[in-house]
Amino acid sequence: MILDYDPGDKVINPANKEWGIGQVQSIINEKVTVNFENVGKKVINAKNIILEKI
């Protein structure tokens, strides 16, 4: 699996748009840690949730 994210990228979670814009903090294997403006830090499994880069 190739992820198209880098630390610092801005993303949204299309399934939870109310989380707001997030900034990618780190990527370890398929786990992407994102700091969202409305809900704070979340660890996203990129196998299950496709983040949209903005």
PDB file of N, CA, C and O in Angstrom:
ATOM      1  N   MET A   1       0.845  -1.193   0.000  1.00  0.00           N
ATOM      2  CA  MET A   1       0.000   0.000   0.000  1.00  0.00           C
ATOM      3  C   MET A   1       0.886   1.250   0.000  1.00  0.00           C
ATOM      4  O   MET A   1       1.758   1.401   0.856  1.00  0.00           O
ATOM      5  N   ILE A   2       0.656   2.132  -0.957  1.00  0.00           N
ATOM      6  CA  ILE A   2       1.415   3.373  -1.034  1.00  0.00           C
ATOM      7  C   ILE A   2       0.490   4.511  -0.617  1.00  0.00           C
ATOM      8  O   ILE A   2      -0.575   4.716  -1.200  1.00  0.00           O
ATOM      9  N   LEU A   3       0.925   5.247   0.410  1.00  0.00           N
ATOM     10  CA  LEU A   3       0.128   6.365   0.898  1.00  0.00           C
ATOM     11  C   LEU A   3       0.639   7.660   0.279  1.00  0.00           C
ATOM     12  O   LEU A   3       1.845   7.869   0.150  1.00  0.00           O
ATOM     13  N   ASP A   4      -0.285   8.514  -0.095  1.00  0.00           N
ATOM     14  CA  ASP A   4       0.063   9.774  -0.738  1.00  0.00           C
ATOM     15  C   ASP A   4       0.012  10.923   0.270  1.00  0.00           C
ATOM     16  O   ASP A   4      -0.505  11.998  -0.034  1.00  0.00           O
ATOM     17  N   TYR A   5       0.548  10.694   1.467  1.00  0.00           N
ATOM     18  CA  TYR A   5       0.577  11.720   2.512  1.00  0.00           C
ATOM     19  C   TYR A   5       2.007  11.871   2.996  1.00  0.00           C
ATOM     20  O   TYR A   5       2.793  10.924   2.974  1.00  0.00           O
ATOM     21  N   ASP A   6       2.326  13.070   3.430  1.00  0.00           N
ATOM     22  CA  ASP A   6       3.606  13.354   4.072  1.00  0.00           C
ATOM     23  C   ASP A   6       3.315  14.171   5.319  1.00  0.00           C
ATOM     24  O   ASP A   6       2.316  14.888   5.364  1.00  0.00           O
ATOM     25  N   PRO A   7       4.178  14.076   6.344  1.00  0.00           N
ATOM     26  CA  PRO A   7       3.983  14.938   7.511  1.00  0.00           C
ATOM     27  C   PRO A   7       3.888  16.400   7.082  1.00  0.00           C
ATOM     28  O   PRO A   7       4.674  16.882   6.266  1.00  0.00           O
ATOM     29  N   GLY A   8       2.903  17.089   7.654  1.00  0.00           N
ATOM     30  CA  GLY A   8       2.657  18.484   7.308  1.00  0.00           C
ATOM     31  C   GLY A   8       1.531  18.679   6.321  1.00  0.00           C
ATOM     32  O   GLY A   8       0.999  19.783   6.206  1.00  0.00           O
ATOM     33  N   ASP A   9       1.149  17.623   5.597  1.00  0.00           N
ATOM     34  CA  ASP A   9       0.046  17.740   4.637  1.00  0.00           C
ATOM     35  C   ASP A   9      -1.272  18.019   5.351  1.00  0.00           C
ATOM     36  O   ASP A   9      -1.507  17.527   6.455  1.00  0.00           O
ATOM     37  N   LYS A  10      -2.117  18.800   4.721  1.00  0.00           N
ATOM     38  CA  LYS A  10      -3.463  19.081   5.221  1.00  0.00           C
ATOM     39  C   LYS A  10      -4.432  18.076   4.600  1.00  0.00           C
ATOM     40  O   LYS A  10      -4.395  17.831   3.394  1.00  0.00           O
ATOM     41  N   VAL A  11      -5.296  17.501   5.429  1.00  0.00           N
ATOM     42  CA  VAL A  11      -6.241  16.484   4.970  1.00  0.00           C
ATOM     43  C   VAL A  11      -7.596  16.679   5.646  1.00  0.00           C
ATOM     44  O   VAL A  11      -7.720  17.393   6.642  1.00  0.00           O
ATOM     45  N   ILE A  12      -8.610  16.021   5.074  1.00  0.00           N
ATOM     46  CA  ILE A  12      -9.902  15.893   5.735  1.00  0.00           C
ATOM     47  C   ILE A  12     -10.283  14.419   5.719  1.00  0.00           C
ATOM     48  O   ILE A  12      -9.832  13.650   4.870  1.00  0.00           O
ATOM     49  N   ASN A  13     -11.112  14.049   6.667  1.00  0.00           N
ATOM     50  CA  ASN A  13     -11.675  12.699   6.701  1.00  0.00           C
ATOM     51  C   ASN A  13     -13.078  12.814   6.114  1.00  0.00           C
ATOM     52  O   ASN A  13     -13.971  13.349   6.771  1.00  0.00           O
ATOM     53  N   PRO A  14     -13.294  12.324   4.887  1.00  0.00           N
ATOM     54  CA  PRO A  14     -14.596  12.505   4.240  1.00  0.00           C
ATOM     55  C   PRO A  14     -15.751  11.870   5.009  1.00  0.00           C
ATOM     56  O   PRO A  14     -16.893  12.302   4.857  1.00  0.00           O
ATOM     57  N   ALA A  15     -15.483  10.861   5.826  1.00  0.00           N
ATOM     58  CA  ALA A  15     -16.541  10.218   6.611  1.00  0.00           C
ATOM     59  C   ALA A  15     -16.895  11.039   7.850  1.00  0.00           C
ATOM     60  O   ALA A  15     -17.962  10.845   8.433  1.00  0.00           O
ATOM     61  N   ASN A  16     -16.010  11.955   8.260  1.00  0.00           N
ATOM     62  CA  ASN A  16     -16.222  12.780   9.463  1.00  0.00           C
ATOM     63  C   ASN A  16     -15.775  14.208   9.188  1.00  0.00           C
ATOM     64  O   ASN A  16     -14.831  14.702   9.805  1.00  0.00           O
ATOM     65  N   LYS A  17     -16.455  14.867   8.259  1.00  0.00           N
ATOM     66  CA  LYS A  17     -16.053  16.226   7.872  1.00  0.00           C
ATOM     67  C   LYS A  17     -16.143  17.212   9.031  1.00  0.00           C
ATOM     68  O   LYS A  17     -15.474  18.245   9.027  1.00  0.00           O
ATOM     69  N   GLU A  18     -16.977  16.887  10.029  1.00  0.00           N
ATOM     70  CA  GLU A  18     -17.105  17.783  11.187  1.00  0.00           C
ATOM     71  C   GLU A  18     -15.821  17.845  12.017  1.00  0.00           C
ATOM     72  O   GLU A  18     -15.673  18.732  12.858  1.00  0.00           O
ATOM     73  N   TRP A  19     -14.886  16.906  11.786  1.00  0.00           N
ATOM     74  CA  TRP A  19     -13.594  16.947  12.477  1.00  0.00           C
ATOM     75  C   TRP A  19     -12.776  18.146  12.031  1.00  0.00           C
ATOM     76  O   TRP A  19     -11.869  18.581  12.740  1.00  0.00           O
ATOM     77  N   GLY A  20     -13.093  18.682  10.857  1.00  0.00           N
ATOM     78  CA  GLY A  20     -12.369  19.826  10.326  1.00  0.00           C
ATOM     79  C   GLY A  20     -11.110  19.412   9.579  1.00  0.00           C
ATOM     80  O   GLY A  20     -10.905  18.242   9.258  1.00  0.00           O
ATOM     81  N   ILE A  21     -10.286  20.397   9.315  1.00  0.00           N
ATOM     82  CA  ILE A  21      -9.035  20.163   8.594  1.00  0.00           C
ATOM     83  C   ILE A  21      -8.013  19.591   9.575  1.00  0.00           C
ATOM     84  O   ILE A  21      -7.898  20.034  10.718  1.00  0.00           O
ATOM     85  N   GLY A  22      -7.280  18.598   9.089  1.00  0.00           N
ATOM     86  CA  GLY A  22      -6.241  17.994   9.913  1.00  0.00           C
ATOM     87  C   GLY A  22      -4.887  18.137   9.268  1.00  0.00           C
ATOM     88  O   GLY A  22      -4.767  18.298   8.054  1.00  0.00           O
ATOM     89  N   GLN A  23      -3.856  18.074  10.111  1.00  0.00           N
ATOM     90  CA  GLN A  23      -2.487  18.096   9.608  1.00  0.00           C
ATOM     91  C   GLN A  23      -1.825  16.771   9.957  1.00  0.00           C
ATOM     92  O   GLN A  23      -1.831  16.351  11.114  1.00  0.00           O
ATOM     93  N   VAL A  24      -1.255  16.115   8.952  1.00  0.00           N
ATOM     94  CA  VAL A  24      -0.587  14.833   9.162  1.00  0.00           C
ATOM     95  C   VAL A  24       0.633  15.065  10.053  1.00  0.00           C
ATOM     96  O   VAL A  24       1.472  15.919   9.766  1.00  0.00           O
ATOM     97  N   GLN A  25       0.719  14.286  11.148  1.00  0.00           N
ATOM     98  CA  GLN A  25       1.833  14.390  12.079  1.00  0.00           C
ATOM     99  C   GLN A  25       2.898  13.341  11.797  1.00  0.00           C
ATOM    100  O   GLN A  25       4.092  13.640  11.758  1.00  0.00           O
ATOM    101  N   SER A  26       2.439  12.088  11.600  1.00  0.00           N
ATOM    102  CA  SER A  26       3.383  11.008  11.331  1.00  0.00           C
ATOM    103  C   SER A  26       2.689   9.882  10.584  1.00  0.00           C
ATOM    104  O   SER A  26       1.463   9.771  10.584  1.00  0.00           O
ATOM    105  N   ILE A  27       3.509   9.047   9.944  1.00  0.00           N
ATOM    106  CA  ILE A  27       3.011   7.889   9.208  1.00  0.00           C
ATOM    107  C   ILE A  27       3.904   6.713   9.561  1.00  0.00           C
ATOM    108  O   ILE A  27       5.108   6.734   9.304  1.00  0.00           O
ATOM    109  N   ILE A  28       3.303   5.683  10.153  1.00  0.00           N
ATOM    110  CA  ILE A  28       4.029   4.463  10.486  1.00  0.00           C
ATOM    111  C   ILE A  28       3.221   3.302   9.913  1.00  0.00           C
ATOM    112  O   ILE A  28       2.117   3.007  10.371  1.00  0.00           O
ATOM    113  N   ASN A  29       3.800   2.648   8.895  1.00  0.00           N
ATOM    114  CA  ASN A  29       3.093   1.612   8.143  1.00  0.00           C
ATOM    115  C   ASN A  29       1.803   2.203   7.604  1.00  0.00           C
ATOM    116  O   ASN A  29       1.850   3.204   6.890  1.00  0.00           O
ATOM    117  N   GLU A  30       0.641   1.615   7.922  1.00  0.00           N
ATOM    118  CA  GLU A  30      -0.620   2.179   7.424  1.00  0.00           C
ATOM    119  C   GLU A  30      -1.322   3.060   8.457  1.00  0.00           C
ATOM    120  O   GLU A  30      -2.463   3.470   8.242  1.00  0.00           O
ATOM    121  N   LYS A  31      -0.653   3.355   9.580  1.00  0.00           N
ATOM    122  CA  LYS A  31      -1.225   4.213  10.619  1.00  0.00           C
ATOM    123  C   LYS A  31      -0.792   5.661  10.400  1.00  0.00           C
ATOM    124  O   LYS A  31       0.398   5.976  10.418  1.00  0.00           O
ATOM    125  N   VAL A  32      -1.777   6.534  10.192  1.00  0.00           N
ATOM    126  CA  VAL A  32      -1.507   7.948   9.945  1.00  0.00           C
ATOM    127  C   VAL A  32      -2.025   8.738  11.146  1.00  0.00           C
ATOM    128  O   VAL A  32      -3.217   8.702  11.450  1.00  0.00           O
ATOM    129  N   THR A  33      -1.142   9.439  11.817  1.00  0.00           N
ATOM    130  CA  THR A  33      -1.546  10.280  12.949  1.00  0.00           C
ATOM    131  C   THR A  33      -1.814  11.682  12.414  1.00  0.00           C
ATOM    132  O   THR A  33      -0.962  12.305  11.779  1.00  0.00           O
ATOM    133  N   VAL A  34      -3.038  12.159  12.695  1.00  0.00           N
ATOM    134  CA  VAL A  34      -3.480  13.456  12.180  1.00  0.00           C
ATOM    135  C   VAL A  34      -4.010  14.287  13.339  1.00  0.00           C
ATOM    136  O   VAL A  34      -4.756  13.784  14.179  1.00  0.00           O
ATOM    137  N   ASN A  35      -3.628  15.553  13.383  1.00  0.00           N
ATOM    138  CA  ASN A  35      -4.150  16.484  14.382  1.00  0.00           C
ATOM    139  C   ASN A  35      -5.247  17.310  13.719  1.00  0.00           C
ATOM    140  O   ASN A  35      -4.971  18.195  12.909  1.00  0.00           O
ATOM    141  N   PHE A  36      -6.522  17.002  14.081  1.00  0.00           N
ATOM    142  CA  PHE A  36      -7.680  17.694  13.496  1.00  0.00           C
ATOM    143  C   PHE A  36      -8.046  18.907  14.339  1.00  0.00           C
ATOM    144  O   PHE A  36      -7.892  18.900  15.560  1.00  0.00           O
ATOM    145  N   GLU A  37      -8.539  19.961  13.664  1.00  0.00           N
ATOM    146  CA  GLU A  37      -8.832  21.216  14.354  1.00  0.00           C
ATOM    147  C   GLU A  37      -9.970  21.103  15.366  1.00  0.00           C
ATOM    148  O   GLU A  37      -9.963  21.825  16.363  1.00  0.00           O
ATOM    149  N   ASN A  38     -10.950  20.218  15.145  1.00  0.00           N
ATOM    150  CA  ASN A  38     -12.108  20.149  16.037  1.00  0.00           C
ATOM    151  C   ASN A  38     -12.087  18.988  17.036  1.00  0.00           C
ATOM    152  O   ASN A  38     -12.810  19.022  18.032  1.00  0.00           O
ATOM    153  N   VAL A  39     -11.276  17.970  16.785  1.00  0.00           N
ATOM    154  CA  VAL A  39     -11.284  16.796  17.677  1.00  0.00           C
ATOM    155  C   VAL A  39      -9.901  16.389  18.164  1.00  0.00           C
ATOM    156  O   VAL A  39      -9.763  15.412  18.900  1.00  0.00           O
ATOM    157  N   GLY A  40      -8.880  17.130  17.760  1.00  0.00           N
ATOM    158  CA  GLY A  40      -7.532  16.819  18.225  1.00  0.00           C
ATOM    159  C   GLY A  40      -6.891  15.679  17.447  1.00  0.00           C
ATOM    160  O   GLY A  40      -7.208  15.433  16.283  1.00  0.00           O
ATOM    161  N   LYS A  41      -5.979  14.991  18.130  1.00  0.00           N
ATOM    162  CA  LYS A  41      -5.161  13.972  17.472  1.00  0.00           C
ATOM    163  C   LYS A  41      -5.914  12.664  17.325  1.00  0.00           C
ATOM    164  O   LYS A  41      -6.518  12.170  18.277  1.00  0.00           O
ATOM    165  N   LYS A  42      -5.872  12.110  16.124  1.00  0.00           N
ATOM    166  CA  LYS A  42      -6.490  10.815  15.814  1.00  0.00           C
ATOM    167  C   LYS A  42      -5.483   9.970  15.049  1.00  0.00           C
ATOM    168  O   LYS A  42      -4.720  10.482  14.230  1.00  0.00           O
ATOM    169  N   VAL A  43      -5.490   8.660  15.328  1.00  0.00           N
ATOM    170  CA  VAL A  43      -4.682   7.725  14.558  1.00  0.00           C
ATOM    171  C   VAL A  43      -5.625   7.027  13.589  1.00  0.00           C
ATOM    172  O   VAL A  43      -6.568   6.352  14.004  1.00  0.00           O
ATOM    173  N   ILE A  44      -5.369   7.191  12.316  1.00  0.00           N
ATOM    174  CA  ILE A  44      -6.229   6.684  11.253  1.00  0.00           C
ATOM    175  C   ILE A  44      -5.564   5.467  10.622  1.00  0.00           C
ATOM    176  O   ILE A  44      -4.382   5.507  10.277  1.00  0.00           O
ATOM    177  N   ASN A  45      -6.324   4.389  10.472  1.00  0.00           N
ATOM    178  CA  ASN A  45      -5.824   3.225   9.751  1.00  0.00           C
ATOM    179  C   ASN A  45      -6.138   3.452   8.276  1.00  0.00           C
ATOM    180  O   ASN A  45      -7.300   3.429   7.873  1.00  0.00           O
ATOM    181  N   ALA A  46      -5.107   3.670   7.482  1.00  0.00           N
ATOM    182  CA  ALA A  46      -5.293   4.012   6.073  1.00  0.00           C
ATOM    183  C   ALA A  46      -5.853   2.852   5.258  1.00  0.00           C
ATOM    184  O   ALA A  46      -6.270   3.047   4.116  1.00  0.00           O
ATOM    185  N   LYS A  47      -5.870   1.651   5.827  1.00  0.00           N
ATOM    186  CA  LYS A  47      -6.521   0.524   5.129  1.00  0.00           C
ATOM    187  C   LYS A  47      -8.041   0.684   5.147  1.00  0.00           C
ATOM    188  O   LYS A  47      -8.729   0.222   4.236  1.00  0.00           O
ATOM    189  N   ASN A  48      -8.562   1.343   6.189  1.00  0.00           N
ATOM    190  CA  ASN A  48     -10.006   1.468   6.388  1.00  0.00           C
ATOM    191  C   ASN A  48     -10.562   2.834   6.007  1.00  0.00           C
ATOM    192  O   ASN A  48     -11.718   2.929   5.594  1.00  0.00           O
ATOM    193  N   ILE A  49      -9.777   3.877   6.135  1.00  0.00           N
ATOM    194  CA  ILE A  49     -10.256   5.235   5.885  1.00  0.00           C
ATOM    195  C   ILE A  49      -9.303   5.927   4.916  1.00  0.00           C
ATOM    196  O   ILE A  49      -8.098   5.994   5.161  1.00  0.00           O
ATOM    197  N   ILE A  50      -9.839   6.434   3.834  1.00  0.00           N
ATOM    198  CA  ILE A  50      -9.042   7.155   2.857  1.00  0.00           C
ATOM    199  C   ILE A  50      -9.184   8.643   3.151  1.00  0.00           C
ATOM    200  O   ILE A  50     -10.266   9.211   3.000  1.00  0.00           O
ATOM    201  N   LEU A  51      -8.097   9.266   3.566  1.00  0.00           N
ATOM    202  CA  LEU A  51      -8.101  10.704   3.822  1.00  0.00           C
ATOM    203  C   LEU A  51      -7.966  11.430   2.505  1.00  0.00           C
ATOM    204  O   LEU A  51      -7.315  10.947   1.578  1.00  0.00           O
ATOM    205  N   GLU A  52      -8.594  12.612   2.428  1.00  0.00           N
ATOM    206  CA  GLU A  52      -8.485  13.438   1.223  1.00  0.00           C
ATOM    207  C   GLU A  52      -7.507  14.557   1.489  1.00  0.00           C
ATOM    208  O   GLU A  52      -7.649  15.308   2.454  1.00  0.00           O
ATOM    209  N   LYS A  53      -6.516  14.662   0.629  1.00  0.00           N
ATOM    210  CA  LYS A  53      -5.547  15.755   0.721  1.00  0.00           C
ATOM    211  C   LYS A  53      -6.192  17.048   0.228  1.00  0.00           C
ATOM    212  O   LYS A  53      -6.938  17.040  -0.751  1.00  0.00           O
ATOM    213  N   ILE A  54      -5.902  18.157   0.909  1.00  0.00           N
ATOM    214  CA  ILE A  54      -6.448  19.449   0.456  1.00  0.00           C
ATOM    215  C   ILE A  54      -5.315  20.433   0.229  1.00  0.00           C
ATOM    216  O   ILE A  54      -5.559  21.577  -0.154  1.00  0.00           O
TER     217      ILE A  54
END
